[in-house]
Amino acid sequence: MAHAMGMSRTAISRIRRAFGLQPHRQETLKLSTDPTFVDKVRDIVGLYLDPPR
């Protein structure tokens, strides 16, 4: 990123720290362990795609 922006690595580090940015952390999606989860998702998506009148 520093090279692409034409800045030093230290400057990028200071900016990240000043704004509390932590690009090395990434949020993950946790799926339900409910055995009927897939069926429930299909029902909900079906309602969005073809809502009742």
N, C-alpha and C positions, 0 to 999 in steps of 0.2 A: 504494500500500500504506500509506503513511504516513497519508494522509487517512482511509482505511478503518479504520485502527487508532486513530485519534485521537492520533497521535504526530507528532513533527517528522521531516523527511527526514533530518536529522542523526542522530537517535536510531536510525532504521532502518539507516542506513549503519553506525553503530557496532556494532549487533547483528550485521549481516551480516559485518562484518570480524572481530568477536570469535569467531564460529563458523565462519569460513572459507566462508561461503555465497557463491556466485557465480551468481545466478539468470539473468544475462545469457548464461551459457554453457549450451549444451544439447548433449547427446550425440546423435549421429545413428546411424542404422542403415546399415551398408554391406552391400550384397548381394554375393554371390559373382559373379565373372565367368565361372564354369564354365558352359559351354553346356548341360550336362545338369542344372543346378541345380534347375530347376522340376520335372523328373521325379523327382529325388531327394527333394525336399520332399514331393511327392505320395505317394511310397512310404512315407516316415516318418509322415506324417499318416494315411495309410491304416492303418498298423500300430496307431496309437493309437486310431483309430475302430473298428477291427475286429481286435483282437489274436488271434494264433493260440492255439489251446488247448494 
